[in-house]
Amino acid sequence: MTWIDLGDPLPRSSPKRYEPIEWETGEICLLPVCSDATSLPFNDVLDARVSHRQFGVVDDKQLGAFLWHACRTRGVGPSDLGFDLEHRAAPSAGAIHPIHVVLKRPGDIRWWLYQAKAHNLVELKQATGKLKGLYEHSRQVLEGDGAIRILFLAEPRKTLGKYQDGCSLIWRDAGALLAVMALTATAQGLSFCPLGITGDPWVSALADQGKLAGVGLALLGAAAGA
Ligand SMILES: Cc1cc2nc3c(=O)[nH]c(=O)nc-3n(C[C@H](O)[C@H](O)[C@H](O)COP(=O)(O)O)c2cc1C
């Protein structure tokens, strides 16, 4: 068995500026703004979290609330990295948030990018054809007909502009985000299950070599029988 050493991250003495990817986008889907607190006390959420593998269909209000709590940008700050630093519910090395949340709803062949600052979804035009194989692959892992498929799509050079040997930071960011999502889903009474597949090679084929990497998937749905 081989343990792949991803190195020990070290902040660069002078950061490398990086221009984030410009996506080819289509339709925009506005999401409801959600200000209501979820009703369960936090200790009950921690005690109740469990992976569910049966999924009913989630409506846009539930999806909007999920993304609002787990993923939206709550504040921004300037940086010399070529993009803003951000505060979200999940911690991220350097406040960089290199992982995009991209999702596919049941009955829709399109994949949508969650824009965390604007709290909306935008259609990713190049993804519909290029992520078809990933959809089929993920269904072999967990069918989840009613589920929303959530893809963790990393733009590693955001983090690597600040940190030398920073690849492990991206994976740790993915774990932090996964945990926040799992707890948010529990607080909302939704079903959530991480998938062990990364999303590659389909994700990396969306852009030039090395620009994008798949760092996981998860399924989200309504509680079975709800
Ligand atoms: C990184 C990661 C990958 C996982 N991959 C899968 C998977 O591919 N299929 C699946 O059914 N569950 C998957 N799970 C869920 C685990 O099987 C589950 O967390 C574990 O059985 C413990 O159960 P619990 O989450 O209900 O506590 C994954 C969990 C994590 C954290």
The ligand as an ORCA input file, in Angstrom:
! r2SCAN-3c Opt
* xyz 0 1
  C     -15.066     10.744      2.220
  C     -16.281      9.867      2.331
  C     -16.639      9.065      1.269
  C     -17.783      8.259      1.338
  N     -18.164      7.531      0.248
  C     -19.329      6.851      0.278
  C     -19.791      6.145     -0.885
  O     -19.172      6.155     -1.937
  N     -20.970      5.470     -0.815
  C     -21.708      5.459      0.340
  O     -22.770      4.828      0.350
  N     -21.293      6.100      1.453
  C     -20.134      6.808      1.444
  N     -19.718      7.492      2.551
  C     -20.525      7.452      3.770
  C     -19.896      6.491      4.769
  O     -20.087      5.171      4.325
  C     -20.540      6.728      6.125
  O     -20.171      8.009      6.594
  C     -20.122      5.664      7.122
  O     -20.662      4.411      6.785
  C     -20.533      6.037      8.530
  O     -21.948      6.153      8.584
  P     -22.651      7.509      9.028
  O     -22.237      8.595      8.059
  O     -24.110      7.211      8.925
  O     -22.183      7.810     10.403
  C     -18.560      8.274      2.513
  C     -18.178      9.075      3.586
  C     -17.069      9.878      3.501
  C     -16.707     10.794      4.646
*
